[in-house]
Amino acid sequence: MWNYAQNFALNDNSFSTIFGPSTPGALNLVSGTVADATMHDPATGDQQKIEDGKNHALAGVSEDGSTATVVGDPDPLFDDCSNKSSAGTNQVTAMHSKNIGDQLNDKDVTWGWFQGGFRPTDEATKDSRARCGSSHTTLTGQNQTDYNPHHEPFQYYASTANPHHLAPSSDDMIGKTDQANHQYDLADFDTAIEQGNLPSVSFLKAANYQDGHAGYSNPLDEQAFITHYINELQNSPEWDSTAVVIAYDDSDGWYDHKAPEILNGSDDPHQDKEICTAAAAKVGIKGDKNGQCGPGTRQPLLVVSPYAKTNHIDSTYTEQTSVTKFIQDNWGLGRLGGDSFDDRAGELTGMFDFAAAEKAPKLFLNETDGTVAEDYSSVERVDDTSRAGTNLKPVVDGMNDTKVTEQGVPAVTTLDKAQQPDTNHAASGSSKAGIIGILAALGIAAGIIGWFMSGHPGLDLKNLPF
């Protein structure tokens, strides 16, 4: 990471949008809000009443108990592999606001979320759900299931979910709307790179063993993930029109010396401390206006791109939702409105220089130790093949029927691909590269490859240098 920072751009004033673990960070990355969540029975999908103070994943419960704010790591409702939630009552959660995926679809911009382990080991049938059991052993000897449902934000929204983890109908459809509904395995991103068919906007999330999370991952495995994909991107013809944003979904509790200035308070007696209760709640937040206390802890944020400023430290205030804002401004999507923090979020433009006489040179790093390699062909690579395995857990009682993905959910969640939206044409204004977001487990720790886009916020596409 330090080699990238010394050769590209680093922001030292970037924070999580609110306090919390991975799921709030992931949701804020794609929608700028964690408010208005509903809780559901994981076996039936039926909405449940939320009891104030009895679910550590939800706070700021509305008076009637119908909605709340996500402050923990509940699993998503629209995901076959959410066999069990990390919420105290083992309930699953659905979100109901609009997200950046919806906005990109509205403009026919190609995009996708690519996550390690998303491809199921057992495919869904008419009688049973898909199961995600692929695993890897870390360099420190721990065997970890690859896929983590609560790291996949788009699976919380009916409009952008791929509940049965269906593969794209063809390689040419990666990034376009079909049965996969823009949700993919990392292997599909590998295919897109090989075929020169990158979506305009790509979010990359590492498998558990490579996501950098303390306890079940480690810096060396995380490093191998980030360097591998940035090396592959730099070696592709699309690099000249690509920006990679490396961001994190949370700090894992490893706080630094710089406390945030609370811009949005919360006063939930079951959850909040003085740092949150001393500030006013954001007007308009559902769930009694509580729960969305932030900004939270400071996070790393880097931009790796031919158009990034070199060896540059940017101190502009930014947050996780700044990535959403960057995408919105690049394609003229407008703001999400409602409870989203996208309007408040700072901009990433201070990390770019599109008028520079020379582009930032490529930097190939060894996957093994992060040191500088002479060129792409000399990169020391990490071979994970021998560490791959299968780690299927027993199915939780009641969790293998299909009710949760068939009841009260739009046709996009069914097994019948004929009911999928028919948006098969290329996105207007899209290029073969884009913003790539590599997200790592700690937080988002991966980045943006095309994640994020093929452009630059605030400018018309026709005025972009690529």
C-alpha positions in Angstrom: 0.0 0.0 0.0 2.8 2.4 0.8 4.4 1.8 -2.6 1.1 2.8 -4.2 0.8 5.8 -2.0 4.3 7.1 -2.9 3.6 6.8 -6.6 0.0 7.8 -6.8 -2.5 9.7 -4.6 -3.4 9.2 -0.9 -6.1 10.9 1.1 -5.3 11.3 4.8 -8.7 12.8 5.7 -11.1 10.1 4.8 -13.6 8.5 7.2 -16.3 5.9 7.4 -19.7 7.6 6.7 -21.0 6.4 10.1 -19.5 4.3 13.0 -19.9 0.6 12.5 -18.5 -2.6 11.1 -18.5 -3.9 7.5 -22.1 -3.9 6.5 -22.8 -0.2 7.2 -19.6 0.6 5.3 -20.6 -1.4 2.3 -24.2 0.0 2.3 -22.9 3.6 2.6 -20.5 2.9 -0.3 -23.4 2.1 -2.7 -26.3 4.2 -1.3 -25.0 6.7 1.3 -27.5 5.5 3.9 -28.2 2.6 6.3 -31.7 3.9 7.4 -35.1 2.4 6.7 -34.0 -1.2 7.0 -36.6 -4.0 7.6 -36.0 -7.3 9.5 -37.2 -10.6 8.2 -37.4 -14.3 9.2 -34.6 -16.0 7.4 -36.7 -19.1 6.6 -39.9 -17.6 5.3 -38.9 -14.0 4.4 -41.8 -12.6 6.4 -41.1 -9.2 7.9 -40.7 -9.2 11.6 -41.3 -6.5 14.2 -38.0 -5.0 15.5 -37.8 -4.7 19.3 -35.8 -1.8 20.4 -32.5 -2.8 22.1 -32.9 -6.5 21.4 -31.0 -6.7 18.1 -27.4 -5.5 18.1 -27.3 -5.1 14.3 -30.2 -2.6 14.2 -30.7 0.7 16.1 -32.9 3.7 15.9 -36.1 1.6 15.8 -39.2 3.4 14.5 -42.2 3.7 16.9 -44.1 0.9 15.2 -41.1 -1.4 15.0 -41.2 -1.7 11.3 -37.9 -0.1 10.3 -34.5 0.7 11.8 -30.9 1.7 11.0 -28.2 -0.9 10.2 -25.3 -0.6 12.7 -24.1 -4.2 12.7 -23.7 -7.1 10.3 -27.0 -8.7 9.5 -27.0 -10.9 6.5 -29.0 -9.8 3.4 -32.6 -11.1 2.8 -32.1 -11.6 -1.0 -29.3 -14.1 -0.8 -29.5 -17.9 -0.8 -26.2 -18.1 1.0 -27.4 -16.1 3.9 -28.0 -19.3 5.9 -27.5 -17.5 9.1 -27.3 -13.9 10.2 -24.8 -12.4 12.5 -27.5 -10.4 14.1 -28.4 -11.4 17.7 -31.8 -12.9 16.7 -30.5 -14.5 13.5 -32.8 -12.4 11.3 -32.0 -11.1 7.9 -32.3 -7.6 6.6 -33.6 -5.8 3.5 -32.9 -2.2 2.4 -35.4 -0.1 0.5 -33.7 3.0 -0.7 -32.3 3.6 -4.2 -28.7 2.7 -4.7 -25.9 3.6 -7.2 -26.7 0.4 -9.1 -30.2 1.6 -9.8 -28.9 4.9 -11.0 -26.4 3.3 -13.3 -29.2 1.1 -14.7 -31.3 4.1 -15.3 -28.6 5.6 -17.5 -27.7 2.2 -19.2 -24.1 2.4 -17.8 -22.5 -1.0 -17.5 -21.5 -2.0 -14.0 -20.9 -5.0 -11.7 -20.0 -6.1 -8.2 -17.4 -8.9 -8.2 -16.8 -10.9 -5.0 -14.7 -13.8 -4.1 -16.7 -17.0 -3.5 -19.9 -15.7 -5.1 -20.1 -18.6 -7.5 -22.1 -21.3 -5.6 -20.7 -24.8 -5.0 -24.3 -26.1 -5.1 -26.5 -24.4 -7.6 -30.1 -23.5 -6.7 -32.9 -25.7 -7.9 -36.7 -25.4 -7.8 -36.5 -27.1 -4.4 -33.4 -25.8 -2.7 -31.3 -22.7 -2.4 -27.8 -22.2 -3.7 -24.9 -22.9 -1.3 -21.6 -21.1 -1.2 -18.9 -23.4 0.1 -15.7 -22.6 -1.6 -12.8 -21.9 0.8 -9.1 -21.2 1.0 -6.5 -21.6 3.6 -4.7 -18.4 4.6 -0.9 -18.1 4.7 -1.2 -18.5 8.5 -3.0 -21.8 8.2 -6.7 -20.9 8.8 -9.4 -22.4 6.5 -12.0 -19.7 5.6 -15.2 -19.9 3.6 -14.7 -17.5 0.7 -18.0 -15.8 0.4 -19.4 -13.5 3.1 -23.0 -12.4 2.5 -22.9 -9.3 4.7 -20.0 -7.9 2.6 -22.3 -7.8 -0.5 -24.3 -4.6 -0.3 -26.4 -5.0 -3.5 -27.9 -8.3 -2.1 -29.9 -6.2 0.5 -31.9 -4.5 -2.3 -34.5 -6.4 -4.3 -33.8 -4.3 -7.4 -30.1 -5.2 -7.6 -29.9 -8.7 -5.9 -28.9 -12.0 -7.5 -30.4 -14.3 -4.8 -29.6 -17.6 -6.5 -26.1 -16.5 -7.5 -26.8 -17.1 -11.2 -23.9 -16.8 -13.6 -24.1 -14.3 -16.4 -26.0 -15.7 -19.4 -22.8 -15.2 -21.5 -19.4 -13.6 -21.1 -20.6 -10.7 -23.3 -23.3 -9.9 -20.8 -20.9 -9.2 -17.9 -21.8 -5.7 -16.8 -25.2 -5.7 -18.5 -28.6 -6.6 -17.2 -29.4 -10.3 -17.4 -30.0 -13.1 -15.0 -26.9 -12.3 -12.9 -28.3 -8.8 -12.3 -24.8 -7.3 -12.1 -23.7 -9.5 -9.2 -20.7 -11.7 -10.0 -17.9 -13.9 -8.9 -14.3 -12.5 -9.2 -13.7 -15.1 -11.9 -16.1 -13.2 -14.1 -14.0 -10.1 -13.7 -10.9 -12.1 -14.7 -12.9 -13.0 -17.9 -13.8 -9.4 -18.5 -10.2 -8.4 -18.3 -9.1 -11.2 -20.6 -11.7 -10.3 -23.2 -11.3 -6.5 -23.0 -14.9 -6.2 -21.9 -14.7 -4.4 -18.5 -17.8 -2.7 -17.3 -17.7 1.0 -16.9 -18.0 0.7 -13.1 -16.7 -2.3 -11.2 -16.6 -3.1 -7.5 -14.2 -5.7 -6.4 -14.4 -7.4 -3.0 -11.9 -10.0 -1.9 -12.8 -13.5 -0.6 -12.6 -13.7 3.2 -9.1 -15.0 3.3 -7.8 -12.0 1.3 -9.9 -9.2 2.7 -7.5 -8.1 5.4 -9.9 -8.6 8.3 -8.1 -9.2 11.5 -8.4 -12.8 12.8 -9.3 -14.6 9.6 -7.2 -12.8 7.0 -3.8 -11.1 7.1 -1.8 -8.3 5.3 0.1 -10.7 3.1 -3.0 -12.4 1.6 -4.7 -9.0 1.3 -1.6 -7.6 -0.4 -1.7 -10.5 -2.9 -5.3 -9.7 -3.9 -4.7 -5.9 -4.4 -1.5 -6.2 -6.3 -2.7 -9.0 -8.5 -5.7 -7.0 -9.8 -3.8 -3.7 -10.2 -1.0 -5.5 -12.1 -3.6 -7.2 -14.4 -5.3 -3.8 -15.0 -2.1 -2.0 -15.7 -1.1 -4.7 -18.2 -4.5 -4.4 -20.1 -5.2 -2.0 -23.0 -7.9 -0.4 -20.8 -5.4 1.0 -18.3 -5.2 4.4 -20.0 -8.9 5.0 -19.2 -9.0 3.4 -15.8 -9.1 4.7 -12.2 -8.7 2.4 -9.3 -9.9 3.5 -5.9 -8.7 1.5 -2.9 -11.1 2.0 0.1 -12.1 0.2 3.3 -15.5 -0.6 4.8 -14.4 -0.2 8.4 -11.3 0.1 10.6 -11.9 -3.3 12.4 -11.6 -1.3 15.6 -8.0 -0.3 15.1 -8.6 3.4 15.8 -5.9 6.0 15.1 -5.2 9.3 16.8 -7.5 11.5 14.7 -11.0 11.6 15.9 -13.8 12.6 13.5 -15.8 15.7 13.8 -19.3 14.4 14.3 -21.6 15.9 11.6 -24.6 13.7 12.3 -25.5 12.6 15.8 -27.7 9.9 17.2 -29.4 9.4 20.6 -30.3 5.7 20.8 -30.0 4.8 24.5 -29.2 1.2 23.7 -26.4 2.0 21.3 -24.9 5.5 21.5 -22.2 7.1 23.6 -21.6 10.7 24.3 -19.6 11.4 21.1 -22.9 10.7 19.2 -25.5 12.0 21.6 -23.7 15.4 21.9 -24.4 16.1 18.2 -27.8 16.7 16.6 -29.4 13.9 14.6 -29.8 14.4 10.9 -33.2 15.7 10.1 -35.3 13.3 8.1 -33.7 10.1 9.1 -36.3 7.4 9.6 -36.2 5.2 12.6 -36.6 8.1 15.1 -33.7 9.8 13.4 -31.2 7.7 15.3 -28.4 5.2 14.5 -26.5 7.1 11.7 -23.8 8.6 13.9 -20.9 9.9 11.9 -18.5 10.3 10.4 -16.9 7.3 12.0 -13.3 6.2 12.1 -10.6 7.3 9.7 -9.9 5.0 6.8 -7.2 4.6 4.1 -8.2 5.9 0.7 -6.0 5.7 -2.4 -6.3 6.4 -6.1 -4.2 4.4 -8.6 -4.5 5.7 -12.1 -2.6 7.2 -15.0 -4.5 10.4 -14.1 -3.7 10.3 -10.3 -1.4 12.9 -8.9 2.0 11.3 -8.1 3.4 11.0 -4.6 0.5 13.3 -3.5 -1.3 13.6 -0.2 -4.8 15.1 -0.5 -6.4 16.3 2.7 -9.9 17.0 1.4 -12.6 15.6 3.7 -14.0 12.5 2.1 -16.0 9.5 3.3 -17.2 6.1 2.0 -20.1 7.8 0.2 -17.6 10.0 -1.7 -17.1 7.1 -4.0 -20.9 7.1 -4.8 -20.6 10.9 -5.4 -17.7 10.4 -7.8 -19.7 7.9 -9.9 -22.7 10.1 -9.9 -20.8 13.2 -11.1 -19.0 11.3 -13.8 -22.2 10.1 -15.5 -24.5 12.9 -14.5 -26.7 10.6 -12.4 -27.7 13.2 -9.9 -28.0 12.6 -6.1 -29.9 9.8 -4.5 -31.8 12.1 -2.3 -33.8 11.0 0.7 -31.6 10.0 3.6 -28.4 9.6 1.6 -25.2 11.4 2.6 -24.1 11.7 -1.0 -24.7 15.4 -1.1 -22.6 16.0 2.1 -19.7 13.7 1.0 -16.5 15.3 -0.1 -15.1 14.9 -3.6 -12.2 12.8 -4.9 -11.2 15.2 -7.6 -8.2 16.5 -5.5 -6.5 13.2 -6.1 -6.5 13.6 -9.9 -4.7 15.8 -12.4 -6.3 15.4 -15.8 -4.2 18.3 -17.3 -0.8 16.9 -16.4 1.7 16.9 -19.2 2.7 13.3 -18.3 0.6 10.5 -17.0 1.5 8.7 -13.8 3.8 5.7 -14.8 2.7 2.2 -14.3 3.9 0.5 -11.1 4.0 -3.3 -11.0 4.3 -4.8 -7.5 5.2 -8.4 -6.6 2.2 -10.2 -5.2 4.5 -12.0 -2.7 5.9 -9.1 -0.7 4.6 -5.9 -2.3 8.1 -4.8 -3.6 8.6 -3.2 -7.0 8.9 -5.5 -10.0 10.8 -4.5 -13.1 7.8 -5.1 -15.4 4.7 -7.2 -15.7 6.5 -10.3 -16.8 8.9 -10.3 -13.8 6.1 -10.1 -11.2 6.4 -12.7 -8.4 3.0 -14.2 -8.2 1.1 -16.0 -5.5 -0.5 -19.3 -6.6 -3.6 -20.1 -4.4 -4.5 -23.3 -6.2 -3.2 -25.6 -3.6 -5.0 -23.7 -0.9 -8.4 -23.9 -2.4 -11.1 -26.2 -0.9 -14.7 -26.6 0.1 -16.1 -25.7 3.5 -19.9 -26.3 3.4 -21.5 -25.7 6.7 -24.6 -27.7 7.8 -27.9 -26.0 6.6 -29.7 -24.2 9.4 -33.1 -25.6 10.1 -35.7 -24.2 7.7 -33.1 -22.5 5.5 -33.1 -24.8 2.5 -36.6 -24.1 1.2 -37.1 -21.4 -1.4 -39.7 -19.2 0.3 -37.4 -16.4 1.2 -36.4 -15.7 -2.4 -39.8 -16.4 -4.0 -42.1 -14.6 -1.6 -42.9 -10.9 -2.2 -39.7 -10.4 -4.3 -39.6 -9.0 -7.9 -39.2 -11.4 -10.8 -35.5 -10.6 -10.9 -35.0 -13.0 -8.0 -36.6 -16.1 -9.6 -34.8 -18.9 -11.4 -36.5 -18.2 -14.6 -34.1 -16.0 -16.6 -36.8 -15.2 -19.1 -38.3 -12.9 -16.4 -35.1 -10.9 -16.1 -35.0 -7.3 -17.4 -34.0 -7.2 -21.1 -31.3 -4.6 -21.1 -28.7 -6.2 -23.2 -27.2 -3.3 -25.1 -24.0 -1.6 -24.2 -24.1 1.4 -21.8 -24.1 4.8 -23.4 -20.9 6.6 -22.7 -19.2 3.5 -21.4 -15.7 2.5 -22.3 -13.9 -0.7 -22.0 -12.4 0.5 -18.8 -13.7 2.3 -15.9 -13.5 2.8 -12.3 -12.4 -0.2 -10.5 -13.1 -0.5 -6.9 -11.1 -3.0 -5.1 -12.7 -3.7 -1.7 -11.0 -5.4 1.1 -12.6 -7.1 4.0 -11.7 -4.9 6.7 -13.4 -2.6 5.3 -13.8 -2.3 1.9 -10.2 -2.9 1.4 -10.4 -3.7 -2.1 -10.2 -1.2 -4.7 -11.8 0.1 -7.7 -10.7 -1.1 -10.9 -13.1 0.1 -13.1 -14.5 0.6 -9.8 -15.2 3.1 -10.1 -15.4 4.4 -13.5 -14.0 5.5 -16.7 -14.2 9.1 -16.1 -14.0 11.9 -13.7 -16.7 13.6 -11.7 -18.1 17.0 -12.6 -17.2 16.7 -16.2 -19.2 15.8 -19.2 -18.2 12.5 -20.8 -17.4 14.2 -24.0 -14.9 16.4 -22.2 -13.0 13.6 -20.5 -9.5 12.9 -21.6 -10.3 9.2 -22.1 
